[in-house]
Amino acid sequence: MLLWASLPPALRKLTRPVAGSDYWQKSPVRRYIINRVFNGVLVDRERKDPSYNPLQPMLEALENGDSLIIFPEGTRNPDEGLLPFKSGIYHLMKSHPEVEVIPVWIANLNRVMPKGRVLPLPLLCTTSFGAPLCIEEGESKEHFLERSRAALLALAPEHV
C-alpha cells in the first residue's frame, strides 16, 4: 500500500495492489479499504476450489490495462531479506509478455508498515526503482525468477 500511495494520482487509478483475500475480507473496514480506496486485486491463497486459477484476477486486471503491485514472494516477509519467489509472476509474464516488471525495493518497510497493519506508522522509508524487466523468449521459469530476484536485491541496502 505504501508503494501505491507514493504514486502520482493519475497512476494510482491504473495501479492495483494484489493482496490475499483471506486477510482483506476479514472485516467490513478492510473490505472497504481494499475495494474502494485501493481497488485491489484479491487472490485466494487457500485454493479451496482446485479448478480455480488463483492468477485469474491478475490476468483479468492486466487484460484491462491495469498495472499490478505484487510481492513476488506471495506474502510479506517479516524479516528484511527476501523469501523465495513464487512462480505466479513468471506465469503472468508468459501470458502477457508485453508487460514490464519494475523491481521496487522499499527500505524500512517492516518498521513503517509491519505485516498485518492496515495503515503505516509515521516513519521514513525509501523506495528504489530498478530498470524494467521483460520475459525473454524461451526463458525458463527458474532463470526468470532468479533474474527478477537479482534485480530486486541489487536495489537493497548493503546490509540485506
Backbone as JSON Lines, residues from 0, in Angstrom:
{"i":0,"aa":"M","n":[0.81,-1.18,0.0],"ca":[0.0,0.0,0.0],"c":[0.87,1.26,0.0]}
{"i":1,"aa":"L","n":[2.06,1.15,0.6],"ca":[2.97,2.3,0.61],"c":[3.4,2.66,-0.81]}
{"i":2,"aa":"L","n":[3.69,1.67,-1.6],"ca":[4.1,1.92,-2.98],"c":[2.97,2.59,-3.75]}
{"i":3,"aa":"W","n":[1.77,2.08,-3.61],"ca":[0.6,2.66,-4.28],"c":[0.44,4.13,-3.87]}
{"i":4,"aa":"A","n":[0.57,4.41,-2.58],"ca":[0.38,5.77,-2.07],"c":[1.46,6.72,-2.57]}
{"i":5,"aa":"S","n":[2.63,6.19,-2.93],"ca":[3.72,7.06,-3.4],"c":[3.58,7.44,-4.87]}
{"i":6,"aa":"L","n":[2.65,6.81,-5.57],"ca":[2.45,7.09,-6.99],"c":[1.68,8.39,-7.2]}
{"i":7,"aa":"P","n":[1.9,9.08,-8.33],"ca":[1.07,10.24,-8.65],"c":[-0.39,9.8,-8.8]}
{"i":8,"aa":"P","n":[-1.34,10.67,-8.46],"ca":[-2.76,10.3,-8.52],"c":[-3.2,9.68,-9.84]}
{"i":9,"aa":"A","n":[-2.69,10.17,-10.96],"ca":[-3.09,9.61,-12.26],"c":[-2.68,8.15,-12.39]}
{"i":10,"aa":"L","n":[-1.53,7.78,-11.85],"ca":[-1.08,6.38,-11.92],"c":[-1.82,5.5,-10.92]}
{"i":11,"aa":"R","n":[-2.24,6.07,-9.81],"ca":[-2.98,5.27,-8.82],"c":[-4.26,4.69,-9.41]}
{"i":12,"aa":"K","n":[-4.89,5.43,-10.31],"ca":[-6.15,4.96,-10.91],"c":[-5.94,3.7,-11.75]}
{"i":13,"aa":"L","n":[-4.71,3.52,-12.26],"ca":[-4.41,2.39,-13.14],"c":[-3.62,1.29,-12.44]}
{"i":14,"aa":"T","n":[-3.23,1.52,-11.2],"ca":[-2.35,0.6,-10.48],"c":[-3.09,-0.04,-9.33]}
{"i":15,"aa":"R","n":[-3.06,-1.37,-9.31],"ca":[-3.86,-2.11,-8.33],"c":[-2.96,-3.04,-7.51]}
{"i":16,"aa":"P","n":[-2.95,-2.88,-6.2],"ca":[-2.19,-3.82,-5.37],"c":[-2.85,-5.19,-5.35]}
{"i":17,"aa":"V","n":[-2.04,-6.22,-5.39],"ca":[-2.52,-7.6,-5.29],"c":[-2.37,-8.02,-3.83]}
{"i":18,"aa":"A","n":[-3.43,-8.59,-3.28],"ca":[-3.43,-8.94,-1.86],"c":[-4.24,-10.21,-1.61]}
{"i":19,"aa":"G","n":[-3.95,-10.84,-0.51],"ca":[-4.65,-12.07,-0.13],"c":[-6.05,-11.78,0.36]}
{"i":20,"aa":"S","n":[-7.03,-12.46,-0.23],"ca":[-8.42,-12.24,0.18],"c":[-8.64,-12.71,1.61]}
{"i":21,"aa":"D","n":[-7.87,-13.7,2.07],"ca":[-8.03,-14.18,3.45],"c":[-7.79,-13.07,4.46]}
{"i":22,"aa":"Y","n":[-6.88,-12.14,4.17],"ca":[-6.6,-11.02,5.08],"c":[-7.61,-9.89,4.88]}
{"i":23,"aa":"W","n":[-7.83,-9.5,3.64],"ca":[-8.62,-8.3,3.36],"c":[-10.13,-8.51,3.45]}
{"i":24,"aa":"Q","n":[-10.6,-9.72,3.51],"ca":[-12.04,-9.97,3.64],"c":[-12.47,-10.19,5.09]}
{"i":25,"aa":"K","n":[-11.55,-10.02,6.04],"ca":[-11.84,-10.31,7.45],"c":[-12.85,-9.36,8.09]}
{"i":26,"aa":"S","n":[-12.89,-8.12,7.65],"ca":[-13.78,-7.16,8.3],"c":[-14.32,-6.17,7.27]}
{"i":27,"aa":"P","n":[-15.45,-5.52,7.6],"ca":[-16.01,-4.52,6.68],"c":[-15.04,-3.37,6.4]}
{"i":28,"aa":"V","n":[-14.27,-2.97,7.4],"ca":[-13.32,-1.86,7.2],"c":[-12.24,-2.26,6.2]}
{"i":29,"aa":"R","n":[-11.68,-3.44,6.38],"ca":[-10.65,-3.91,5.45],"c":[-11.22,-4.07,4.04]}
{"i":30,"aa":"R","n":[-12.42,-4.62,3.93],"ca":[-13.04,-4.78,2.61],"c":[-13.23,-3.42,1.94]}
{"i":31,"aa":"Y","n":[-13.67,-2.44,2.71],"ca":[-13.86,-1.1,2.17],"c":[-12.53,-0.54,1.66]}
{"i":32,"aa":"I","n":[-11.49,-0.66,2.47],"ca":[-10.19,-0.09,2.11],"c":[-9.65,-0.73,0.83]}
{"i":33,"aa":"I","n":[-9.64,-2.06,0.78],"ca":[-9.05,-2.72,-0.39],"c":[-9.89,-2.52,-1.64]}
{"i":34,"aa":"N","n":[-11.21,-2.5,-1.51],"ca":[-12.08,-2.37,-2.68],"c":[-12.3,-0.93,-3.11]}
{"i":35,"aa":"R","n":[-12.57,-0.04,-2.17],"ca":[-12.95,1.34,-2.51],"c":[-11.77,2.3,-2.58]}
{"i":36,"aa":"V","n":[-10.77,2.1,-1.72],"ca":[-9.63,3.02,-1.71],"c":[-8.57,2.56,-2.71]}
{"i":37,"aa":"F","n":[-8.16,1.3,-2.61],"ca":[-7.05,0.8,-3.42],"c":[-7.47,0.11,-4.71]}
{"i":38,"aa":"N","n":[-8.75,-0.26,-4.84],"ca":[-9.19,-1.04,-6.0],"c":[-8.29,-2.26,-6.18]}
{"i":39,"aa":"G","n":[-8.03,-2.94,-5.08],"ca":[-7.1,-4.06,-5.08],"c":[-7.61,-5.27,-5.84]}
{"i":40,"aa":"V","n":[-6.67,-6.13,-6.19],"ca":[-6.95,-7.41,-6.82],"c":[-6.77,-8.46,-5.73]}
{"i":41,"aa":"L","n":[-7.84,-9.11,-5.36],"ca":[-7.78,-10.1,-4.28],"c":[-7.54,-11.49,-4.84]}
{"i":42,"aa":"V","n":[-6.64,-12.21,-4.18],"ca":[-6.24,-13.55,-4.61],"c":[-6.58,-14.54,-3.51]}
{"i":43,"aa":"D","n":[-7.17,-15.65,-3.91],"ca":[-7.48,-16.72,-2.96],"c":[-6.23,-17.57,-2.78]}
{"i":44,"aa":"R","n":[-5.53,-17.37,-1.66],"ca":[-4.3,-18.11,-1.4],"c":[-4.56,-19.51,-0.85]}
{"i":45,"aa":"E","n":[-5.79,-19.76,-0.42],"ca":[-6.11,-21.06,0.19],"c":[-6.52,-22.11,-0.84]}
{"i":46,"aa":"R","n":[-6.89,-21.7,-2.03],"ca":[-7.29,-22.59,-3.13],"c":[-8.26,-23.66,-2.69]}
{"i":47,"aa":"K","n":[-9.41,-23.22,-2.22],"ca":[-10.45,-24.16,-1.8],"c":[-11.01,-24.94,-2.99]}
{"i":48,"aa":"D","n":[-11.03,-24.32,-4.16],"ca":[-11.51,-24.97,-5.39],"c":[-10.3,-25.27,-6.28]}
{"i":49,"aa":"P","n":[-9.91,-26.54,-6.41],"ca":[-8.71,-26.87,-7.19],"c":[-8.8,-26.5,-8.67]}
{"i":50,"aa":"S","n":[-10.0,-26.31,-9.2],"ca":[-10.14,-25.94,-10.61],"c":[-9.97,-24.43,-10.82]}
{"i":51,"aa":"Y","n":[-9.95,-23.67,-9.74],"ca":[-9.83,-22.21,-9.83],"c":[-8.37,-21.81,-10.0]}
{"i":52,"aa":"N","n":[-8.09,-20.96,-10.96],"ca":[-6.74,-20.45,-11.19],"c":[-6.56,-19.19,-10.34]}
{"i":53,"aa":"P","n":[-5.69,-19.23,-9.32],"ca":[-5.52,-18.05,-8.46],"c":[-4.96,-16.84,-9.2]}
{"i":54,"aa":"L","n":[-4.38,-17.05,-10.37],"ca":[-3.86,-15.93,-11.15],"c":[-4.95,-15.22,-11.96]}
{"i":55,"aa":"Q","n":[-6.13,-15.82,-12.06],"ca":[-7.18,-15.28,-12.92],"c":[-7.51,-13.8,-12.65]}
{"i":56,"aa":"P","n":[-7.69,-13.38,-11.39],"ca":[-7.98,-11.95,-11.17],"c":[-6.85,-11.04,-11.66]}
{"i":57,"aa":"M","n":[-5.61,-11.49,-11.54],"ca":[-4.48,-10.68,-12.01],"c":[-4.44,-10.66,-13.54]}
{"i":58,"aa":"L","n":[-4.71,-11.8,-14.16],"ca":[-4.75,-11.85,-15.63],"c":[-5.82,-10.92,-16.17]}
{"i":59,"aa":"E","n":[-6.99,-10.91,-15.53],"ca":[-8.08,-10.03,-15.95],"c":[-7.69,-8.56,-15.79]}
{"i":60,"aa":"A","n":[-7.01,-8.23,-14.69],"ca":[-6.57,-6.85,-14.48],"c":[-5.58,-6.43,-15.57]}
{"i":61,"aa":"L","n":[-4.64,-7.29,-15.9],"ca":[-3.68,-6.97,-16.97],"c":[-4.39,-6.82,-18.31]}
{"i":62,"aa":"E","n":[-5.36,-7.67,-18.58],"ca":[-6.12,-7.58,-19.83],"c":[-6.91,-6.28,-19.91]}
{"i":63,"aa":"N","n":[-7.28,-5.72,-18.76],"ca":[-7.99,-4.43,-18.71],"c":[-7.05,-3.24,-18.78]}
{"i":64,"aa":"G","n":[-5.73,-3.5,-18.86],"ca":[-4.77,-2.41,-18.96],"c":[-4.28,-1.89,-17.62]}
{"i":65,"aa":"D","n":[-4.61,-2.57,-16.54],"ca":[-4.16,-2.13,-15.22],"c":[-2.73,-2.58,-14.97]}
{"i":66,"aa":"S","n":[-2.04,-1.83,-14.11],"ca":[-0.74,-2.24,-13.59],"c":[-0.98,-2.89,-12.24]}
{"i":67,"aa":"L","n":[-0.08,-3.79,-11.85],"ca":[-0.24,-4.51,-10.59],"c":[0.96,-4.28,-9.68]}
{"i":68,"aa":"I","n":[0.7,-4.22,-8.39],"ca":[1.76,-4.22,-7.39],"c":[1.74,-5.6,-6.76]}
{"i":69,"aa":"I","n":[2.84,-6.32,-6.93],"ca":[2.91,-7.72,-6.49],"c":[4.15,-7.92,-5.62]}
{"i":70,"aa":"F","n":[3.98,-8.61,-4.52],"ca":[5.12,-9.12,-3.77],"c":[5.4,-10.51,-4.36]}
{"i":71,"aa":"P","n":[6.49,-10.66,-5.12],"ca":[6.72,-11.93,-5.83],"c":[6.94,-13.13,-4.91]}
{"i":72,"aa":"E","n":[7.12,-12.85,-3.63],"ca":[7.26,-13.94,-2.66],"c":[5.9,-14.54,-2.3]}
{"i":73,"aa":"G","n":[4.83,-13.87,-2.7],"ca":[3.48,-14.34,-2.4],"c":[2.96,-13.84,-1.07]}
{"i":74,"aa":"T","n":[3.8,-13.21,-0.3],"ca":[3.43,-12.68,1.02],"c":[4.5,-11.69,1.44]}
{"i":75,"aa":"R","n":[4.24,-10.97,2.49],"ca":[5.23,-10.07,3.05],"c":[6.13,-10.84,4.0]}
{"i":76,"aa":"N","n":[7.43,-10.61,3.91],"ca":[8.4,-11.23,4.81],"c":[8.54,-10.36,6.05]}
{"i":77,"aa":"P","n":[8.37,-10.91,7.26],"ca":[8.54,-10.09,8.46],"c":[10.0,-9.72,8.71]}
{"i":78,"aa":"D","n":[10.94,-10.36,8.01],"ca":[12.35,-10.02,8.13],"c":[12.74,-9.11,6.97]}
{"i":79,"aa":"E","n":[13.99,-8.65,6.98],"ca":[14.44,-7.72,5.94],"c":[14.79,-8.4,4.62]}
{"i":80,"aa":"G","n":[15.15,-9.67,4.63],"ca":[15.56,-10.34,3.41],"c":[14.39,-10.74,2.54]}
{"i":81,"aa":"L","n":[14.7,-11.48,1.48],"ca":[13.67,-11.95,0.56],"c":[13.38,-13.42,0.8]}
{"i":82,"aa":"L","n":[12.13,-13.78,0.68],"ca":[11.73,-15.18,0.67],"c":[11.88,-15.68,-0.77]}
{"i":83,"aa":"P","n":[11.84,-16.98,-1.0],"ca":[11.86,-17.47,-2.39],"c":[10.66,-16.92,-3.17]}
{"i":84,"aa":"F","n":[10.89,-16.61,-4.43],"ca":[9.81,-16.1,-5.27],"c":[8.87,-17.24,-5.64]}
{"i":85,"aa":"K","n":[7.58,-16.94,-5.67],"ca":[6.58,-17.87,-6.18],"c":[6.6,-17.79,-7.71]}
{"i":86,"aa":"S","n":[6.07,-18.79,-8.35],"ca":[6.12,-18.84,-9.81],"c":[5.03,-18.01,-10.48]}
{"i":87,"aa":"G","n":[4.1,-17.44,-9.72],"ca":[3.0,-16.69,-10.31],"c":[3.44,-15.57,-11.22]}
{"i":88,"aa":"I","n":[4.47,-14.82,-10.82],"ca":[4.92,-13.7,-11.64],"c":[5.44,-14.2,-13.0]}
{"i":89,"aa":"Y","n":[6.09,-15.35,-13.01],"ca":[6.55,-15.95,-14.27],"c":[5.36,-16.28,-15.17]}
{"i":90,"aa":"H","n":[4.34,-16.91,-14.6],"ca":[3.18,-17.29,-15.4],"c":[2.41,-16.07,-15.91]}
{"i":91,"aa":"L","n":[2.37,-15.0,-15.12],"ca":[1.76,-13.76,-15.59],"c":[2.53,-13.2,-16.78]}
{"i":92,"aa":"M","n":[3.85,-13.22,-16.68],"ca":[4.68,-12.7,-17.76],"c":[4.58,-13.57,-19.01]}
{"i":93,"aa":"K","n":[4.49,-14.87,-18.84],"ca":[4.32,-15.75,-20.0],"c":[3.0,-15.46,-20.71]}
{"i":94,"aa":"S","n":[1.96,-15.16,-19.93],"ca":[0.65,-14.85,-20.52],"c":[0.61,-13.46,-21.13]}
{"i":95,"aa":"H","n":[1.42,-12.55,-20.6],"ca":[1.44,-11.16,-21.07],"c":[2.88,-10.7,-21.26]}
{"i":96,"aa":"P","n":[3.57,-11.21,-22.3],"ca":[4.98,-10.85,-22.48],"c":[5.21,-9.38,-22.8]}
{"i":97,"aa":"E","n":[4.16,-8.66,-23.15],"ca":[4.29,-7.23,-23.43],"c":[4.41,-6.4,-22.15]}
{"i":98,"aa":"V","n":[4.11,-7.0,-21.02],"ca":[4.13,-6.3,-19.74],"c":[5.55,-6.25,-19.2]}
{"i":99,"aa":"E","n":[5.92,-5.11,-18.63],"ca":[7.22,-4.96,-17.98],"c":[7.05,-5.11,-16.47]}
{"i":100,"aa":"V","n":[8.06,-5.68,-15.84],"ca":[8.12,-5.77,-14.39],"c":[9.11,-4.7,-13.93]}
{"i":101,"aa":"I","n":[8.67,-3.85,-13.01],"ca":[9.55,-2.83,-12.44],"c":[9.9,-3.27,-11.03]}
{"i":102,"aa":"P","n":[11.16,-3.68,-10.79],"ca":[11.52,-4.07,-9.43],"c":[11.57,-2.83,-8.52]}
{"i":103,"aa":"V","n":[11.02,-2.98,-7.32],"ca":[11.0,-1.88,-6.35],"c":[11.4,-2.43,-4.99]}
{"i":104,"aa":"W","n":[12.38,-1.8,-4.38],"ca":[12.78,-2.16,-3.01],"c":[12.28,-1.05,-2.09]}
{"i":105,"aa":"I","n":[11.59,-1.44,-1.04],"ca":[11.11,-0.48,-0.05],"c":[11.93,-0.7,1.21]}
{"i":106,"aa":"A","n":[12.89,0.2,1.45],"ca":[13.75,0.09,2.64],"c":[12.98,0.55,3.87]}
{"i":107,"aa":"N","n":[13.12,-0.18,4.95],"ca":[12.47,0.12,6.23],"c":[10.98,-0.23,6.23]}
{"i":108,"aa":"L","n":[10.56,-1.03,5.28],"ca":[9.14,-1.37,5.14],"c":[8.56,-2.01,6.41]}
{"i":109,"aa":"N","n":[9.3,-2.94,7.0],"ca":[8.75,-3.67,8.14],"c":[8.62,-2.82,9.4]}
{"i":110,"aa":"R","n":[9.33,-1.71,9.47],"ca":[9.13,-0.79,10.6],"c":[8.0,0.19,10.31]}
{"i":111,"aa":"V","n":[7.91,0.65,9.06],"ca":[6.89,1.62,8.68],"c":[5.5,0.98,8.64]}
{"i":112,"aa":"M","n":[5.46,-0.23,8.1],"ca":[4.17,-0.91,7.96],"c":[4.35,-2.39,8.28]}
{"i":113,"aa":"P","n":[4.41,-2.72,9.57],"ca":[4.57,-4.13,9.94],"c":[3.45,-4.97,9.34]}
{"i":114,"aa":"K","n":[3.8,-6.21,9.03],"ca":[2.82,-7.12,8.44],"c":[1.59,-7.19,9.34]}
{"i":115,"aa":"G","n":[0.41,-7.06,8.73],"ca":[-0.84,-7.1,9.48],"c":[-1.44,-5.73,9.74]}
{"i":116,"aa":"R","n":[-0.65,-4.66,9.6],"ca":[-1.2,-3.31,9.8],"c":[-1.92,-2.85,8.54]}
{"i":117,"aa":"V","n":[-2.96,-2.08,8.73],"ca":[-3.7,-1.53,7.59],"c":[-3.15,-0.15,7.22]}
{"i":118,"aa":"L","n":[-2.72,0.61,8.22],"ca":[-2.19,1.95,7.99],"c":[-0.74,2.02,8.44]}
{"i":119,"aa":"P","n":[0.11,2.78,7.72],"ca":[1.53,2.86,8.08],"c":[1.77,3.68,9.34]}
{"i":120,"aa":"L","n":[2.92,3.42,9.98],"ca":[3.37,4.22,11.1],"c":[4.08,5.44,10.53]}
{"i":121,"aa":"P","n":[4.11,6.56,11.26],"ca":[4.73,7.78,10.73],"c":[6.26,7.74,10.83]}
{"i":122,"aa":"L","n":[6.87,6.9,10.02],"ca":[8.32,6.78,9.95],"c":[8.74,6.93,8.49]}
{"i":123,"aa":"L","n":[10.02,7.16,8.27],"ca":[10.52,7.32,6.9],"c":[10.88,5.98,6.28]}
{"i":124,"aa":"C","n":[10.64,5.88,4.99],"ca":[11.12,4.73,4.23],"c":[11.55,5.26,2.86]}
{"i":125,"aa":"T","n":[12.32,4.45,2.17],"ca":[12.83,4.84,0.86],"c":[12.42,3.79,-0.17]}
{"i":126,"aa":"T","n":[11.92,4.25,-1.3],"ca":[11.61,3.32,-2.39],"c":[12.66,3.51,-3.49]}
{"i":127,"aa":"S","n":[13.22,2.41,-3.94],"ca":[14.2,2.42,-5.02],"c":[13.63,1.63,-6.19]}
{"i":128,"aa":"F","n":[13.62,2.25,-7.36],"ca":[13.05,1.64,-8.56],"c":[14.18,1.18,-9.49]}
{"i":129,"aa":"G","n":[14.05,-0.04,-9.98],"ca":[15.04,-0.59,-10.91],"c":[14.59,-0.47,-12.35]}
{"i":130,"aa":"A","n":[15.45,-0.91,-13.24],"ca":[15.14,-0.9,-14.67],"c":[14.05,-1.94,-14.97]}
{"i":131,"aa":"P","n":[13.19,-1.65,-15.94],"ca":[12.14,-2.6,-16.3],"c":[12.71,-3.93,-16.79]}
{"i":132,"aa":"L","n":[12.01,-5.0,-16.45],"ca":[12.36,-6.35,-16.9],"c":[11.24,-6.87,-17.79]}
{"i":133,"aa":"C","n":[11.63,-7.56,-18.85],"ca":[10.67,-8.27,-19.69],"c":[11.09,-9.73,-19.72]}
{"i":134,"aa":"I","n":[10.15,-10.59,-19.96],"ca":[10.49,-12.01,-20.1],"c":[11.13,-12.2,-21.47]}
{"i":135,"aa":"E","n":[12.19,-12.98,-21.5],"ca":[12.87,-13.25,-22.76],"c":[12.23,-14.46,-23.44]}
{"i":136,"aa":"E","n":[12.24,-14.45,-24.75],"ca":[11.65,-15.56,-25.49],"c":[12.33,-16.87,-25.1]}
{"i":137,"aa":"G","n":[11.52,-17.85,-24.72],"ca":[12.05,-19.15,-24.33],"c":[12.69,-19.2,-22.96]}
{"i":138,"aa":"E","n":[12.59,-18.13,-22.2],"ca":[13.24,-18.08,-20.87],"c":[12.56,-19.06,-19.91]}
{"i":139,"aa":"S","n":[13.36,-19.8,-19.19],"ca":[12.81,-20.77,-18.23],"c":[12.29,-20.04,-16.99]}
{"i":140,"aa":"K","n":[11.42,-20.72,-16.29],"ca":[10.87,-20.17,-15.05],"c":[11.99,-19.87,-14.07]}
{"i":141,"aa":"E","n":[12.89,-20.82,-13.89],"ca":[13.98,-20.66,-12.93],"c":[14.85,-19.46,-13.27]}
{"i":142,"aa":"H","n":[15.19,-19.31,-14.55],"ca":[16.04,-18.19,-14.97],"c":[15.33,-16.85,-14.76]}
{"i":143,"aa":"F","n":[14.07,-16.78,-15.16],"ca":[13.33,-15.53,-14.99],"c":[13.21,-15.15,-13.52]}
{"i":144,"aa":"L","n":[12.87,-16.11,-12.67],"ca":[12.72,-15.81,-11.24],"c":[14.05,-15.4,-10.63]}
{"i":145,"aa":"E","n":[15.14,-16.04,-11.02],"ca":[16.46,-15.68,-10.5],"c":[16.87,-14.3,-10.99]}
{"i":146,"aa":"R","n":[16.61,-14.01,-12.25],"ca":[16.94,-12.69,-12.81],"c":[16.13,-11.59,-12.13]}
{"i":147,"aa":"S","n":[14.86,-11.86,-11.87],"ca":[13.99,-10.9,-11.18],"c":[14.46,-10.68,-9.75]}
{"i":148,"aa":"R","n":[14.81,-11.75,-9.08],"ca":[15.29,-11.68,-7.7],"c":[16.6,-10.87,-7.63]}
{"i":149,"aa":"A","n":[17.51,-11.14,-8.56],"ca":[18.79,-10.41,-8.59],"c":[18.56,-8.92,-8.83]}
{"i":150,"aa":"A","n":[17.62,-8.59,-9.7],"ca":[17.31,-7.17,-9.97],"c":[16.76,-6.49,-8.73]}
{"i":151,"aa":"L","n":[15.95,-7.2,-7.97],"ca":[15.4,-6.63,-6.74],"c":[16.48,-6.48,-5.68]}
{"i":152,"aa":"L","n":[17.3,-7.5,-5.5],"ca":[18.37,-7.44,-4.5],"c":[19.4,-6.36,-4.82]}
{"i":153,"aa":"A","n":[19.58,-6.05,-6.1],"ca":[20.52,-5.0,-6.49],"c":[20.08,-3.64,-5.97]}
{"i":154,"aa":"L","n":[18.8,-3.49,-5.65],"ca":[18.27,-2.23,-5.13],"c":[18.33,-2.15,-3.61]}
{"i":155,"aa":"A","n":[18.58,-3.27,-2.96],"ca":[18.53,-3.35,-1.5],"c":[19.75,-2.68,-0.87]}
{"i":156,"aa":"P","n":[19.58,-2.15,0.34],"ca":[20.75,-1.62,1.06],"c":[21.78,-2.74,1.26]}
{"i":157,"aa":"E","n":[23.01,-2.36,1.46],"ca":[24.12,-3.33,1.57],"c":[23.93,-4.36,2.66]}
{"i":158,"aa":"H","n":[23.25,-4.03,3.76],"ca":[23.16,-4.95,4.9],"c":[22.16,-6.08,4.7]}
{"i":159,"aa":"V","n":[21.39,-6.06,3.61],"ca":[20.38,-7.1,3.41],"c":[21.01,-8.3,2.73]}
